[in-house]
Amino acid sequence: MFSGQYALDWANKHLDEMTRLLEEVVLINSHTANKAGVDAVGRVFQRELAAIGLEVAKAPQPEHGDLLTASTKAAGDSGNILLCGHMDTVFPVDSDFNWFRSENGKCFGPGVADMKGGLVVALFALKLLNEQGLLADTPLRFLLNSDEETGSPISAPVIKGLADQSAAALVFECGGEGGRVVTGRKGKLGLMLTIKGQAGHAGYPGAVKSSALLELAHKIIALEDLNGLEPGFTLNVGRAQGGTAPNVIADYAEAMIDVRLPDAESEAELTGEIDRLASQAQVRGTKSHIKRITGRPAMPASKANLALFGKLKSAAAELGMELEHEFRGGVSDANFIAAQGAAVLDGLGPVGGNDHSELEYINRQSLAERTALTALMISDLAKSPS
């Protein structure tokens, strides 16, 4: 096995190359809805992965970007190492945030942190392993998916299937403060609340004003009051709309709701309370319906995840780095992997922040550090995956 110092020296030597590749893919808009752009990013990584001997399988999608799975010759039906990352971003095609800049030790641009930088880290770790003659014999698959920012509706079944074949998984979302990696995450539900009322003239409401908007106002207050019901549980009504005109009683209203769940055990109780509130009408003549739109299961900081972190911490020590772990309120595709019972770590991408905003950045040097760390970890897992 190569040494930690060798891995870090190699990664530093290739840091400019990493930065150039990151710039290439960041300058391609890959908003989830932009299939052509996501596919263009996919072609760049397909080119790079094929060049190091991986077999890249494409799963064509009619509306989303095509899914890519790169496999070594040693990959089989079980015991694999799974790498996972997404090519899509949240920035629309017409966004003004369409540039890349590297200055003062940082890289800025759409997706540098979330998560094209992570894809570059994973790729160069594989390049290092390939140069050492270790890649072909490592049972490994690398999934690049195209719809993570909208809940992975297309790729979730693929992720789960690959997780079932894997002994351990590494996900390359951005590293946390101080370089922390993720051993646990909250679960998430995306809900839509719809309310039907009775239209009428605003000047002649009659004895009963069956306004869907008025009922929605009651619902928003009741739902927001659920915050703090259990530690770690949060609910946010992030978007609400309804009605047609000021002089018309609203016969329809809707709201989009984000729910974060601390663990799987509390999900039934908390969602039951949400359903109860949704079904209780405060305004006569209105009727409500709540529907699950998206969701990811909670990812507990399991013993298997913590054991995997122990291996990663040892690899970091070889590089002269201290490494800590964290539990995040946000979700990722690691949630799906954990739900299948595979040990998984997330946040192995470069260290940065302000993702989903025009201030998104990474610390450029962390591209090299995370590349060396990932290569050491994969090498170690190849010898002893559990």
C-alpha positions as MATLAB code, in Angstrom:
seq = 'MFSGQYALDWANKHLDEMTRLLEEVVLINSHTANKAGVDAVGRVFQRELAAIGLEVAKAPQPEHGDLLTASTKAAGDSGNILLCGHMDTVFPVDSDFNWFRSENGKCFGPGVADMKGGLVVALFALKLLNEQGLLADTPLRFLLNSDEETGSPISAPVIKGLADQSAAALVFECGGEGGRVVTGRKGKLGLMLTIKGQAGHAGYPGAVKSSALLELAHKIIALEDLNGLEPGFTLNVGRAQGGTAPNVIADYAEAMIDVRLPDAESEAELTGEIDRLASQAQVRGTKSHIKRITGRPAMPASKANLALFGKLKSAAAELGMELEHEFRGGVSDANFIAAQGAAVLDGLGPVGGNDHSELEYINRQSLAERTALTALMISDLAKSPS';
ca = [
       0.000    0.000    0.000;
       1.235    3.490   -0.792;
       1.902    5.849    2.107;
      -0.193    8.766    3.207;
       2.600   11.162    2.343;
       2.839    9.718   -1.165;
      -0.928   10.096   -1.640;
      -0.863   13.706   -0.495;
       2.155   14.563   -2.632;
       0.461   12.967   -5.646;
      -2.755   14.892   -5.043;
      -0.935   18.194   -4.612;
       0.955   17.546   -7.836;
      -2.399   17.125   -9.617;
      -4.204   20.001   -7.903;
      -4.049   22.277  -10.956;
      -5.447   19.462  -13.096;
      -8.268   18.942  -10.601;
      -9.048   22.656  -10.681;
      -9.158   22.720  -14.481;
     -11.553   19.777  -14.583;
     -13.703   21.378  -11.900;
     -13.867   24.559  -13.939;
     -14.828   22.592  -17.051;
     -17.832   20.946  -15.407;
     -18.892   23.972  -13.345;
     -19.175   26.054  -16.525;
     -21.702   23.539  -17.875;
     -25.119   24.379  -16.462;
     -26.565   21.195  -15.037;
     -29.746   22.310  -13.335;
     -31.807   19.180  -12.667;
     -34.358   20.206  -15.316;
     -31.625   20.823  -17.914;
     -31.204   17.304  -19.284;
     -28.818   18.413  -22.032;
     -26.543   20.098  -19.504;
     -26.546   17.208  -17.026;
     -25.754   14.809  -19.872;
     -22.889   17.056  -20.974;
     -21.379   16.873  -17.478;
     -21.881   13.112  -17.615;
     -19.909   12.889  -20.862;
     -16.939   14.624  -19.228;
     -16.848   12.125  -16.364;
     -17.531    9.206  -18.677;
     -14.462   10.249  -20.672;
     -12.290   10.452  -17.562;
     -13.533    7.206  -15.997;
     -13.169    5.204  -19.210;
      -9.589    6.484  -19.512;
      -8.643    4.664  -16.287;
     -10.194    1.384  -17.369;
     -13.622    1.526  -15.732;
     -16.634    0.193  -17.572;
     -19.257    2.945  -17.653;
     -22.885    1.901  -18.055;
     -25.433    4.541  -19.035;
     -29.091    4.340  -18.016;
     -30.873    6.699  -20.462;
     -33.668    8.870  -19.052;
     -36.323   10.625  -21.153;
     -36.520   13.804  -19.072;
     -33.750   13.684  -16.458;
     -30.071   13.389  -17.171;
     -28.824    9.876  -17.881;
     -27.523    7.907  -14.903;
     -23.934    6.652  -15.045;
     -22.482    3.680  -13.171;
     -18.742    3.056  -13.483;
     -17.475   -0.373  -12.401;
     -14.111   -2.018  -11.968;
     -13.511   -5.493  -13.372;
     -13.572   -6.876   -9.823;
     -17.046   -5.510   -8.999;
     -19.611   -8.237   -8.369;
     -22.993   -8.901   -6.818;
     -21.829   -8.365   -3.235;
     -19.048   -6.904   -1.127;
     -18.464   -3.857   -3.318;
     -17.278   -0.399   -2.327;
     -19.869    2.122   -3.507;
     -19.003    5.721   -4.378;
     -21.946    8.043   -4.937;
     -22.392   11.600   -6.171;
     -24.743   13.729   -8.231;
     -24.194   15.825  -11.340;
     -27.212   18.125  -11.062;
     -27.339   21.533   -9.361;
     -30.078   23.900   -8.190;
     -29.163   26.780  -10.522;
     -31.501   27.287  -13.529;
     -30.213   27.759  -17.066;
     -30.895   31.510  -16.940;
     -29.129   32.016  -13.595;
     -26.578   34.827  -13.429;
     -24.436   32.525  -11.305;
     -22.786   30.960  -14.337;
     -19.097   31.607  -13.792;
     -16.045   30.003  -12.166;
     -13.322   31.785  -10.246;
     -10.259   30.543   -8.356;
      -8.598   33.100   -6.099;
      -7.148   33.510   -2.609;
      -7.140   29.753   -2.024;
     -10.820   29.309   -2.847;
     -12.873   28.232   -5.861;
     -16.256   29.821   -6.519;
     -19.011   28.720   -8.884;
     -22.327   26.865   -9.182;
     -21.787   23.349   -7.895;
     -18.186   23.677   -6.687;
     -19.372   22.411   -3.292;
     -22.672   20.750   -4.168;
     -21.301   18.662   -5.608;
     -19.101   18.780   -8.665;
     -16.093   19.263   -6.404;
     -16.954   15.966   -4.728;
     -17.118   14.197   -8.078;
     -13.658   15.535   -8.930;
     -12.308   14.254   -5.592;
     -13.737   10.768   -6.182;
     -12.415   10.672   -9.749;
      -8.860   11.670   -8.831;
      -8.771    9.215   -5.946;
      -9.522    6.516   -8.523;
      -6.841    7.941  -10.817;
      -4.315    7.617   -7.996;
      -5.343    4.032   -7.288;
      -5.107    3.233  -10.989;
      -1.579    4.630  -11.231;
      -0.625    2.392   -8.323;
      -2.069   -0.645  -10.108;
      -4.700   -1.113   -7.379;
      -7.924   -0.067   -9.067;
      -8.733   -2.997  -11.359;
      -8.683   -5.523   -8.520;
     -10.788   -3.378   -6.163;
     -14.503   -4.339   -6.161;
     -15.938   -0.866   -6.695;
     -18.840    0.912   -8.340;
     -19.237    4.676   -8.764;
     -22.741    6.040   -9.346;
     -23.185    9.519  -10.817;
     -26.853   10.431  -10.652;
     -28.826   13.285  -12.139;
     -31.759   14.123   -9.861;
     -30.531   14.404   -6.265;
     -31.578   18.030   -5.890;
     -35.222   17.066   -6.456;
     -35.200   14.056   -4.130;
     -33.661   11.438   -6.481;
     -37.023   10.181   -7.793;
     -35.404    8.401  -10.742;
     -32.148    7.253   -9.186;
     -33.344    6.125   -5.729;
     -34.122    2.542   -6.880;
     -30.686    2.331   -8.521;
     -28.968    3.649   -5.393;
     -30.799    1.125   -3.224;
     -29.892   -1.735   -5.550;
     -26.214   -0.795   -5.534;
     -26.297   -0.388   -1.746;
     -27.588   -3.947   -1.430;
     -24.482   -5.129   -3.289;
     -22.065   -3.082   -1.176;
     -20.190   -3.637    2.062;
     -19.427    0.084    2.479;
     -20.295    3.339    0.750;
     -18.748    6.798    0.461;
     -20.799    9.836   -0.593;
     -19.113   13.035   -1.756;
     -21.284   15.895   -0.594;
     -19.313   18.883    0.704;
     -17.190   18.458    3.816;
     -18.414   20.203    6.952;
     -16.861   22.852    9.145;
     -13.291   21.938    9.949;
     -13.473   19.100    7.414;
     -16.053   17.073    9.341;
     -17.597   14.061    7.631;
     -21.158   12.861    8.128;
     -22.082    9.737   10.071;
     -25.813   10.524   10.436;
     -28.556   12.631    8.900;
     -32.144   13.531    9.614;
     -34.885   12.133    7.428;
     -37.008   14.363    5.228;
     -40.571   14.536    3.963;
     -41.809   16.925    1.303;
     -45.563   17.381    1.641;
     -48.236   19.219   -0.320;
     -51.349   20.417    1.479;
     -54.340   21.227   -0.721;
     -57.574   22.814    0.473;
     -60.867   23.120   -1.361;
     -63.486   25.683   -0.388;
     -66.479   27.322   -2.050;
     -66.118   30.270   -4.419;
     -68.418   33.272   -4.096;
     -68.595   37.044   -4.324;
     -66.552   38.742   -1.617;
     -69.320   41.314   -1.080;
     -71.971   38.651   -0.392;
     -70.339   35.871    1.581;
     -73.553   34.679    3.189;
     -73.745   32.974    6.560;
     -70.696   30.783    5.830;
     -67.558   32.013    4.092;
     -65.900   28.788    2.948;
     -62.546   30.341    2.089;
     -59.754   27.915    1.338;
     -57.221   30.661    2.084;
     -58.702   31.302    5.512;
     -58.540   27.591    6.282;
     -54.947   27.530    5.045;
     -54.063   30.331    7.458;
     -55.372   28.239   10.364;
     -53.480   25.214    9.066;
     -50.164   27.053    8.752;
     -50.298   28.256   12.347;
     -51.262   24.810   13.661;
     -48.563   23.045   11.651;
     -45.808   25.498   12.572;
     -46.751   25.031   16.240;
     -45.592   21.411   15.905;
     -41.954   22.585   15.878;
     -40.236   21.321   18.995;
     -42.788   18.563   19.518;
     -39.813   16.199   19.684;
     -36.077   17.001   19.802;
     -34.703   17.378   16.304;
     -38.106   17.595   14.616;
     -38.669   20.632   12.400;
     -41.487   21.652   10.077;
     -41.489   24.582    7.684;
     -44.333   25.831    5.506;
     -42.123   27.313    2.827;
     -44.587   28.199    0.116;
     -48.328   28.977    0.162;
     -50.737   30.263   -2.455;
     -54.381   30.266   -3.455;
     -57.362   32.226   -4.659;
     -57.923   34.025   -7.920;
     -58.859   37.666   -7.216;
     -59.427   40.012   -4.247;
     -63.187   40.088   -4.797;
     -63.567   36.290   -5.034;
     -63.747   33.962   -2.049;
     -60.891   31.512   -2.531;
     -62.087   28.053   -3.496;
     -58.562   26.581   -3.606;
     -55.313   26.990   -1.668;
     -52.134   24.968   -1.298;
     -48.919   24.893    0.665;
     -45.574   23.120    0.313;
     -44.183   21.766    3.579;
     -40.685   20.604    4.512;
     -40.449   18.160    7.431;
     -37.193   16.980    9.034;
     -37.339   13.853   11.183;
     -34.722   12.969   13.811;
     -35.086    9.200   13.411;
     -37.224    6.475   11.872;
     -38.847    5.595   15.184;
     -40.527    8.980   15.523;
     -41.728    9.212   11.927;
     -45.061    7.434   12.409;
     -46.015    9.517   15.450;
     -45.017   12.846   13.912;
     -46.588   12.236   10.525;
     -49.715   11.016   12.298;
     -49.956   14.357   14.087;
     -49.521   16.209   10.796;
     -52.299   14.109    9.229;
     -54.564   14.801   12.209;
     -54.162   18.564   11.901;
     -54.632   18.431    8.143;
     -57.937   16.591    8.508;
     -59.464   19.001   11.046;
     -61.381   21.843    9.371;
     -61.561   25.158   11.201;
     -63.566   26.813    8.432;
     -66.899   25.233    7.580;
     -67.311   24.051    4.032;
     -63.594   23.400    3.435;
     -61.847   20.103    2.938;
     -58.118   19.411    3.103;
     -55.834   16.746    1.702;
     -52.143   16.194    2.411;
     -49.890   14.239    0.071;
     -46.298   13.041    0.300;
     -44.288   14.383   -2.658;
     -40.710   13.459   -1.781;
     -38.929   11.773    1.084;
     -35.724   10.280    2.382;
     -35.497    8.017    5.428;
     -33.491    9.069    8.451;
     -29.841    7.996    8.497;
     -28.872    7.070   12.062;
     -25.281    7.339   13.245;
     -25.167    3.557   13.404;
     -22.415    1.374   14.856;
     -21.483    0.389   11.301;
     -21.164    4.026   10.237;
     -19.104    4.885   13.295;
     -16.832    1.894   12.688;
     -16.360    3.072    9.104;
     -15.527    6.527   10.435;
     -12.875    4.918   12.647;
     -11.150    3.623    9.524;
     -11.372    7.046    7.896;
      -9.961    8.735   10.998;
      -6.977    6.373   10.873;
      -6.444    7.222    7.205;
      -6.595   10.934    8.062;
      -3.975   10.414   10.767;
      -1.643    9.021    8.090;
      -2.009   12.370    6.366;
      -1.305   14.258    9.572;
      -4.916   15.432    9.833;
      -7.410   15.439   12.680;
     -10.869   14.338   11.577;
     -14.223   14.712   13.332;
     -17.721   13.595   12.404;
     -21.150   15.204   12.633;
     -24.894   14.632   12.405;
     -26.506   16.852    9.745;
     -30.034   18.141    9.459;
     -29.859   18.073    5.665;
     -30.401   14.954    3.583;
     -28.584   13.290    0.698;
     -28.479   10.020   -1.192;
     -26.588    8.588    1.790;
     -29.992    8.353    3.496;
     -31.135    5.785    0.916;
     -27.904    3.815    1.249;
     -28.165    3.666    5.040;
     -31.773    2.489    4.831;
     -30.549   -0.597    2.941;
     -28.268   -1.532    5.826;
     -24.945   -0.603    4.230;
     -22.329    1.255    6.258;
     -21.975    4.732    4.766;
     -20.082    7.974    5.295;
     -20.950   11.276    3.648;
     -19.318   14.676    3.350;
     -16.135   13.351    1.712;
     -16.161   16.151   -0.840;
     -13.986   19.270   -0.571;
     -14.514   21.595    2.378;
     -16.588   24.652    1.597;
     -19.963   26.227    2.108;
     -22.744   28.587    1.056;
     -24.084   25.964   -1.333;
     -27.403   26.722   -3.069;
     -26.363   30.395   -3.177;
     -24.253   32.660   -5.365;
     -21.613   32.657   -2.613;
     -20.902   28.920   -3.002;
     -17.221   28.108   -2.550;
     -14.680   25.443   -1.634;
     -11.204   25.653   -0.168;
      -9.059   24.705   -3.150;
      -6.418   22.844   -1.115;
      -9.110   20.558    0.284;
      -9.517   19.040   -3.205;
      -6.059   17.517   -2.800;
      -6.530   16.582    0.865;
      -9.849   14.830    0.258;
      -8.454   13.051   -2.796;
      -5.572   11.604   -0.771;
      -7.915   10.683    2.095;
     -10.378    8.945   -0.235;
      -7.649    6.982   -2.000;
      -6.270    5.738    1.328;
      -9.750    4.821    2.529;
     -10.626    2.868   -0.619;
      -7.298    1.052   -0.467;
      -7.973    0.099    3.149;
     -11.545   -0.984    2.418;
     -10.376   -3.128   -0.468;
      -8.357   -5.164    2.025;
     -10.991   -5.238    4.779;
     -14.386   -3.752    3.823;
     -16.098   -4.205    7.196;
];
